[in-house]
């Protein structure tokens, strides 16, 4: 048995697998709200600890207990793990990570010792997604640009906007792809037109350093909206009320996709354009002629917007390299468990080293 995890600022997904040399479905999968826990270890205790047997109760208490609680689950045997791998939203150095958007310090060696797991590997979350990408089926991808990749295999690139912005590269060694971690989402935001220059100036009143993550993320979509609101003064009252009580990014996206509220549509236009431009930047830096993959939780929700041409126009708008950019395949990852699949594949490989 192996344990795989996708550790994000918003949610933590954990799953148990019997994984060997082929993709397997999880035997058990649970999601936890990351912000409700002080550490990954606290979540692991809850996930891995067998349910306790019911406490003794007098006959007078039985009916009351039955009314207020679900029947207790019989005691299960402790899970014996051969290996574990976690994709973590943050830089992983020496198998340790201080998460970027969550106040956690995660140490693979500490987890291995506490839970008696022979092998524990931490990966950057986009590195885990990159491993998972290699196991995806064609029906788990949506094509934005078919492109015309060269006959000889080249690099792949991965970019994923969600709570933050992740990036990764996969290089081909002649036999297989090797994922490489990156923190490119924290590179400096580079405006490409006057409106984006104004957006940068607006964000610099709030942040000393404006990275792409400040824009290409859930909070980033809200920041774009606030920029338009404060500069164009065109926020409808009904949308302001919905944003004040709901998830701002979700409310803005819903309004924009439904064509309700010009400011929301403009926010999505700007978001999609900047997303396409940065995906194109990554493609140039990695020379990922085999393709660019769009991961994260935002892309599938905004797929109709990403398909309307705004994203690809910015992606290919690279001056003398426009023709080259049109040849690069661009695909959206629709399977939201890709990072978990990638972590499971790594844990599966590690488990073979501890097999009898």
Buried (B, 14 or more C-beta within 10 A) or exposed (E): BBBBBBBBBBBBBBBBBEBEEEBBEBEEBEEBEBEEBEBBBEBBEEBBEEEEEBEEEEEEEEEEEEEEEEEEEEEEEEBEBBBBBBBBBBBBEEBBBBBBBBEBEBBBEBBBEEBEBEBBBBBBBBBBBBBBBBBBEEEBBBEBBEBEBEEEBBBBBBBBBBBBBBBBBBBBEEEEBEBBBBBBBBBEBEBBEEBBEEBBEBBEEEEEEBBBBBBBBBBBBBBBBBBBBEEEEEBBEEBEEBBEEEEBBBBBBBBBBEEEBBBBBBBBBBBBBBBBBBBBBBBBBBBBBBBBBBBBBBBBBBBEBBBEEBBBEBBBBBEEEEEBBBBBBBBBBBBBBBBBBBBBBBBBBBBEEEEE
